[in-house]
């Protein structure tokens, strides 16, 4: 199973980009997506950008992931008690 989390492009060099999520950066291939610019949000699978999102879509998606992470943290804390 693949989980798709939006990443923001911070550097580009030809068909290679560096994208970030939080404080972590990842190399991303841009061969499958046209017209990518620094600051764009991408969905990445297996190191390849497969979709470009507008900022509103990306922020909504990231908010859902943050909610899931908080719920998982709460679940872990409950199990440890």
N, C-alpha and C positions, 0 to 999 in steps of 0.2 A: 504494500500500500504506500502511496506517495501522499505526503501532506504538502499542500501548496501555500506558502507564506509569501506575501509580497516583499520584495527587496527593492531598495532604491539604488539606482546607478550613481556611483560617485566618480568613476574614472572610465575612460574608453580608449582603446587602441585598436583600430580596425574592427574586426569582428569579435574582439575580446573585450570584456568589461569587468570592472570590479563593482560588486553590489554589496550593500550592507543591510543588515537587520540588527537593530540595536547597536551594540559595539563590535559585532562580528562581521567580517567581510568575506566574500566568496568570489572566486573567478566564475565568470558566466560567458558562455558562447552566445553570440548574437546572430548566428547563421539563419535562424528560422523566423526572425522578426525584422521588419523594416522600420526605418526612421526612428531609431532609439537615440535619445539625447540624455546628457547628464541631468539627473534629477527625476527621470522617469521611473515609475514603479513597474516591476516585472514579476511575473510568475515564472519560477525556474523549476525545471524537472531534469534530473540527471546532468546538471551543469549547463543545460541549454535553456535560454529564455523561450517560453512557449506562448506567452500572452503579455500584452502591455495593458496596464490599468491606469485609469485617471486617478488623480490624487484622492478624490472623494471615495472611490471604490476601495483603494488601498487602505485608507484610514479606517473605513468601516470594517474591512477584513481584519486588519491588525487589532482593532478593538475586540472583535470576537475571539481572536487568539489569546489576547490578554485575559479575557474573562475565563476561557478554558484553563489557562495556566493557573489563575487564582483558585478555581474550583479544584484542580488537581492538587495544589498545595494544601488547601483545606482538607481534602480527603486524606492526604498523607499525614497531616498533623493529627487528625481524628484517629487514625489507625495506630499512631505511636503512643497515644494516651492510654 
